[in-house]
Amino acid sequence: MKIEESTIDHIAHLARLEFEGDKKVEIGEDLERIISFMDKLQEVDTENVEPLVFMTNEINRLREDVAKVTVTQEQALKNAPKRDSDYFRIPKVLIK
């Protein structure tokens, strides 16, 4: 499958990436290789294969969830560059 430049531009915009010149060509070639690999997977006969929910028969052994204080609020804020009473102060983050 041939990847068009407009498709690369659209994907780059969604991922907030910029590709120029040779890099855009390389990304297009990489995407074409990925798609051709996925097409090869379509050729595999999976007619009598049961779908997997888990990859192994292992069972997770989880510890009991017990609440305990490991770091106090004061210890956590001790090395903060800026803080406001009981909270970290960080620069405002705006996304367009």
NORDANOR-V502404 format. One line per field, one symbol per residue. phi: phi as a letter, one per 20 degrees, with the letter a starting at -180 (. if undefined). Layout:
# NORDANOR-V502404
phi->???
This chain:
# NORDANOR-V502404
phi->.eeeffffffffffeldccclffffffffffffffffffffffffdgddffeecfcefdfddffedfbedcfffffegdffbbcldcfdcffddde
